[in-house]
Amino acid sequence: MGLEKVWVERGRVVRLRWVLLPVVLMMVVVFSVRLWKPVVWSLDRALLGDGGGTVRVRVHQVVRSPARANHAVVSLPPLPSGMVLGYFYDPDNEPAPVAMLKHYLAVLTGIIPFWYQINANGSITGATDPAVLQLAEQHHLWTFALVQNMAGQSVFGPLLNSPVARARAVNNMLTLVESNGYNGVNLDWEGIAPQERQHFTTFVQELSNTFHRHGYYVTLSLPAETSSQPDNSWTGAYNYRALGQSANLLMIMAYDEHYADGSPGPIASPTWVKEVLDYTIAVVPPSKVILGIPGYGYDWSGNGPAAALTYSQAEALAHQYGASPNANHFVYMQDGQLHSVWFDNTSGLLSKIQLVSGYELRGVALWRLGIEDPKIWDFLQ
């Protein structure tokens, strides 16, 4: 009887262990999850490391919603359909950027401020206008910090080939975005050499992995192409298919079909834009594609590169030389020199915007606010 009692008690202990074990494991999991999010943040900072290249940007704290201010956010808020984005650039000759933005609040979904420059060592320079971001926040606009460097390969070659510089760039862009309340970043990295194609793809993967863990978007402004051309000197570095697998939005800059250093012609003819989109959606989900549309024009003559024109400048020239105000192309003579002017007006822009719904794209992005035919907004409201 005594031995039997021992075995009964031992059975009870074994059964009790099997009951308690799942409870203990669940407590461990819950405790670990509570610790994991701040640990991820700390690990990212430790792994990325400053390495002596801190963000050299005047950043400002702005009013942010709790979700955007919380480092522990690990899920991305859903993007709306039919996005209307505007590249926001306020050069010195436009001293009232807040007033300019107020003009567009009724029609915009978001802005892409053109304020920051990436350097070869991964540092960032530039200046933030907190009043613009506060206004955007108050009106629930999406904001993506544009980071660029128009020096091209002299910057991107050293940057993309250095693991230290790449890590520093990721860290600095993360700091820039979270310090200023942006929804994410926009890389407008033009002039990358085609031999850096894989390096750029890898960098976007690294950037996206880090940003997505913290609830931030990665968007890219990419030069337009009508087919995959890895050896093309201008577009070869951009693997649409691979980049679309990492980044959240690809803003296809479907303009400069005819560029300042080339021969005169349309800035973005509807036929050419359709070819660009046919290729793009063959390799990238349409829901990730934003169609970039131009608000500018060029004035070609025989004296070097064409001069860039705003819509109002092109319209003034047309009136001055008696050209039809409804045409997007005219020629004129000045000082014995033949000029050829091409620009995009409302009819030209509408022909391209209609493609957005036809291809079920995410939306449009205008380069840039303040230079376009103002009548276009009557159709985008």
C-alpha positions in Angstrom: 0.0 0.0 0.0 2.8 2.4 0.8 4.6 1.8 -2.5 1.3 2.2 -4.4 0.7 5.6 -2.6 4.2 6.7 -3.7 3.4 5.9 -7.4 0.1 7.7 -7.2 1.7 10.8 -5.8 4.4 10.6 -8.4 1.7 10.4 -11.1 0.1 13.4 -9.7 3.3 15.4 -9.9 4.0 14.3 -13.5 0.4 15.3 -14.4 0.9 18.7 -12.6 4.1 19.3 -14.6 2.3 18.8 -17.9 -0.4 21.2 -16.8 2.0 23.9 -15.6 4.5 23.6 -18.5 2.2 25.3 -21.1 1.4 28.1 -18.6 5.0 28.8 -17.9 5.9 28.8 -21.6 3.1 31.2 -22.4 4.3 33.6 -19.6 7.8 33.4 -21.1 6.5 34.2 -24.6 4.4 37.2 -23.4 7.3 38.6 -21.4 9.6 38.2 -24.4 7.2 39.9 -26.8 7.0 42.9 -24.4 10.7 43.2 -24.4 11.3 42.4 -28.1 10.2 45.7 -29.7 12.5 48.0 -27.7 15.2 45.3 -28.1 14.8 45.4 -32.0 15.2 49.2 -31.8 18.4 48.9 -29.7 19.8 46.2 -31.9 19.2 48.2 -35.1 21.1 51.2 -33.5 23.9 48.9 -32.3 24.3 47.1 -35.6 24.0 50.1 -37.8 26.3 52.1 -35.6 27.1 55.8 -36.2 30.7 55.2 -37.1 31.4 58.9 -36.8 28.9 60.0 -39.4 26.0 61.6 -37.6 23.1 63.2 -39.4 24.2 66.7 -40.3 20.7 68.0 -40.8 18.7 70.6 -39.0 15.8 68.5 -37.8 12.9 69.7 -35.8 10.3 67.9 -33.6 6.8 68.4 -35.0 3.4 67.4 -33.7 3.0 63.7 -34.4 0.3 61.2 -33.8 1.1 58.6 -31.0 1.3 55.8 -33.6 3.9 57.7 -35.7 5.9 58.7 -32.6 6.1 55.2 -31.2 9.3 53.4 -32.1 7.6 50.1 -31.4 5.3 50.3 -34.4 6.0 47.3 -36.6 3.0 47.4 -39.0 2.6 49.8 -41.9 -0.6 51.8 -42.1 -2.5 51.1 -45.3 -1.9 53.4 -48.3 -5.0 55.0 -49.8 -5.9 54.5 -53.4 -5.8 57.3 -55.9 -2.9 59.1 -54.2 -2.1 62.6 -55.5 1.4 63.5 -54.4 3.4 66.6 -55.0 7.2 67.0 -55.0 7.7 70.0 -52.7 10.6 72.3 -53.5 10.9 75.8 -52.2 14.0 77.5 -53.7 15.1 80.9 -52.5 12.9 82.7 -55.0 9.8 81.3 -53.4 10.0 82.7 -49.8 6.5 81.5 -48.7 6.5 77.7 -48.8 3.7 77.4 -46.3 1.5 79.7 -48.3 2.3 77.7 -51.4 1.3 74.4 -49.7 -1.9 75.9 -48.4 -2.9 76.4 -52.0 -2.8 72.7 -52.6 -4.3 71.2 -49.4 -7.7 70.5 -51.0 -6.3 68.2 -53.6 -3.1 66.6 -52.2 -2.8 63.2 -50.5 0.8 63.9 -49.6 4.0 65.8 -50.2 7.6 64.8 -51.0 9.9 67.6 -49.7 13.1 68.0 -51.7 15.3 69.1 -48.8 18.0 66.6 -48.1 21.3 65.4 -49.7 23.1 62.1 -49.1 26.9 62.1 -49.1 29.4 59.5 -50.1 30.1 58.6 -46.4 26.4 58.1 -45.6 25.9 61.4 -43.8 23.0 63.6 -44.7 22.9 67.4 -45.1 20.0 69.7 -45.6 17.4 71.8 -43.7 13.9 71.0 -42.6 11.1 73.5 -42.6 9.0 72.5 -39.5 6.1 74.9 -40.5 5.5 72.9 -43.7 5.5 69.6 -41.9 3.2 70.9 -39.2 0.7 72.0 -41.8 1.0 68.7 -43.5 0.4 66.9 -40.2 -2.6 69.0 -39.4 -4.2 68.2 -42.7 -3.3 64.5 -42.6 -1.0 64.5 -45.6 1.4 61.7 -46.1 5.0 62.9 -46.1 8.1 61.2 -47.6 11.5 62.8 -47.0 13.3 63.0 -50.4 17.0 62.3 -50.1 19.1 62.9 -53.3 22.5 63.9 -54.6 22.7 65.1 -58.2 26.5 64.5 -58.2 25.6 61.0 -59.3 28.2 58.3 -59.5 30.9 60.3 -57.7 28.7 59.9 -54.6 26.8 56.7 -55.2 29.8 54.6 -56.3 31.7 55.1 -52.9 28.5 54.9 -50.9 27.1 51.7 -52.3 30.4 49.9 -52.3 31.1 50.6 -48.6 29.2 48.5 -46.0 30.0 51.1 -43.3 28.7 54.0 -45.4 25.6 52.0 -46.4 24.8 51.2 -42.7 25.4 54.8 -41.7 23.1 56.0 -44.5 20.3 53.7 -43.3 20.8 54.8 -39.7 20.8 58.5 -40.6 17.7 58.2 -42.8 15.9 56.4 -40.0 16.8 59.2 -37.6 15.7 61.8 -40.1 12.3 60.2 -40.6 11.5 59.5 -37.0 12.8 62.8 -35.7 10.6 64.8 -38.1 7.4 62.7 -38.2 7.7 61.5 -41.8 5.8 58.5 -43.0 8.9 57.3 -44.8 11.8 58.2 -47.1 12.0 58.8 -50.9 15.3 58.0 -52.6 15.8 60.1 -55.8 19.2 58.6 -56.6 19.8 59.5 -60.2 23.0 58.9 -62.2 24.0 55.6 -60.6 26.3 53.7 -62.9 24.8 50.5 -64.3 27.6 48.4 -62.7 26.1 49.3 -59.3 22.8 47.7 -60.2 23.1 44.9 -57.6 24.6 47.1 -55.0 21.7 49.5 -55.2 19.2 46.7 -55.1 20.9 45.3 -52.0 20.9 48.7 -50.3 17.2 49.2 -50.9 16.6 45.7 -49.4 18.7 46.7 -46.3 16.9 50.0 -46.0 13.5 48.4 -46.4 14.2 45.7 -43.8 15.0 48.3 -41.2 12.3 50.8 -42.0 9.6 48.2 -42.2 10.4 47.0 -38.7 9.7 50.4 -37.4 6.5 51.1 -39.4 8.1 53.5 -42.0 7.8 53.4 -45.8 10.5 53.2 -48.4 9.7 54.9 -51.7 11.8 55.3 -54.8 11.8 57.9 -57.6 13.1 56.0 -60.6 13.9 57.1 -64.2 11.5 55.8 -66.7 12.3 52.9 -69.1 10.3 50.9 -71.6 12.3 47.6 -71.1 14.9 46.1 -68.9 18.3 47.5 -70.0 21.0 46.6 -67.5 23.7 48.2 -69.6 21.9 51.5 -70.2 24.1 54.3 -68.9 21.1 56.2 -67.4 18.6 53.4 -66.3 20.7 50.3 -66.1 21.2 50.6 -62.3 17.5 50.2 -61.6 16.1 46.7 -61.4 12.4 47.4 -61.3 11.3 43.9 -60.5 13.8 43.5 -57.6 13.3 47.0 -56.3 9.5 46.5 -56.3 9.9 43.5 -54.1 11.5 45.6 -51.3 10.2 49.1 -51.6 6.6 50.1 -50.9 6.2 52.5 -53.8 8.0 53.1 -57.1 7.4 56.6 -58.4 8.2 56.3 -62.1 9.5 59.6 -63.4 7.7 59.4 -66.8 9.1 62.6 -68.1 12.2 63.9 -70.0 11.4 61.7 -73.0 13.2 64.5 -74.7 15.6 66.1 -72.3 17.5 69.4 -72.1 20.8 68.1 -73.6 18.9 66.2 -76.4 16.8 67.1 -79.4 13.5 69.0 -79.1 10.3 66.9 -78.6 7.5 66.1 -76.2 8.4 66.1 -72.5 6.2 63.0 -72.0 4.1 62.0 -75.0 1.1 59.8 -74.1 2.3 57.0 -76.4 5.7 56.9 -74.7 4.2 57.0 -71.2 2.0 54.1 -72.1 5.1 52.1 -73.2 6.7 52.9 -69.9 3.7 51.7 -67.9 3.3 48.6 -70.0 6.8 47.6 -69.0 6.5 48.7 -65.4 3.3 46.8 -64.5 4.7 43.7 -66.2 7.3 43.5 -63.5 5.9 45.5 -60.5 2.4 45.2 -59.0 0.3 48.2 -60.1 -0.6 48.9 -56.5 3.0 49.8 -55.9 3.3 52.2 -58.9 3.0 56.0 -58.8 3.0 57.7 -62.2 5.3 60.8 -62.2 3.9 63.6 -64.3 5.7 66.8 -65.4 4.6 70.3 -64.8 7.4 72.0 -66.8 8.6 72.5 -70.3 11.8 73.2 -72.3 12.9 75.9 -74.7 15.4 74.5 -77.2 17.6 76.6 -79.4 20.9 76.2 -81.1 22.8 77.6 -78.1 23.6 74.7 -75.8 21.1 72.8 -73.5 17.4 73.8 -73.5 16.2 76.2 -70.8 13.6 74.8 -68.4 10.3 76.6 -68.3 7.4 76.7 -65.9 4.0 76.4 -67.4 3.4 80.1 -66.8 6.6 81.0 -68.6 5.8 78.8 -71.5 2.3 80.3 -71.7 3.7 83.9 -71.6 6.1 83.0 -74.5 3.3 81.6 -76.5 1.2 84.7 -76.1 4.2 86.9 -76.9 4.8 85.1 -80.2 1.2 84.6 -81.2 1.1 80.8 -80.6 -2.1 79.0 -79.8 -2.7 79.0 -76.0 -4.1 75.4 -76.3 -1.0 73.9 -78.0 1.8 72.3 -76.0 4.3 73.1 -78.7 5.3 76.2 -80.7 8.4 77.7 -82.4 9.5 81.3 -82.5 12.5 83.3 -83.7 14.6 85.5 -81.4 17.8 87.3 -82.5 17.9 85.2 -85.6 17.8 81.9 -83.7 14.9 79.4 -84.0 13.5 78.2 -80.7 11.3 75.1 -80.2 9.2 75.0 -77.0 7.5 71.9 -75.7 5.6 71.8 -72.4 2.7 69.9 -70.7 -0.6 71.6 -70.3 -3.9 70.4 -68.9 -4.9 68.4 -71.9 -1.5 66.6 -72.0 -1.5 65.9 -68.3 -5.1 64.6 -68.4 -4.2 62.1 -71.2 -1.6 60.6 -68.8 -3.6 60.8 -65.6 -6.4 58.8 -67.3 -3.8 55.9 -67.6 -3.7 55.7 -63.8 -7.2 54.3 -63.5 -6.8 52.2 -66.6 -3.7 50.5 -65.2 -5.1 50.5 -61.6 -2.0 52.4 -60.3 -1.6 53.7 -56.8 -1.7 57.3 -58.0 0.3 60.2 -59.4 3.2 62.5 -58.3 3.7 65.9 -59.9 7.1 67.3 -60.4 6.8 69.9 -59.0 4.2 71.9 -57.1 4.1 75.6 -58.2 5.2 75.2 -61.9 2.3 73.3 -63.4 -0.8 74.4 -65.4 -3.1 75.3 -62.5 -6.2 74.1 -64.4 -5.1 70.5 -63.8 -6.3 70.7 -60.3 -9.9 71.2 -61.4 -9.8 67.6 -62.6 -7.9 66.1 -59.6 -10.1 67.4 -56.8 
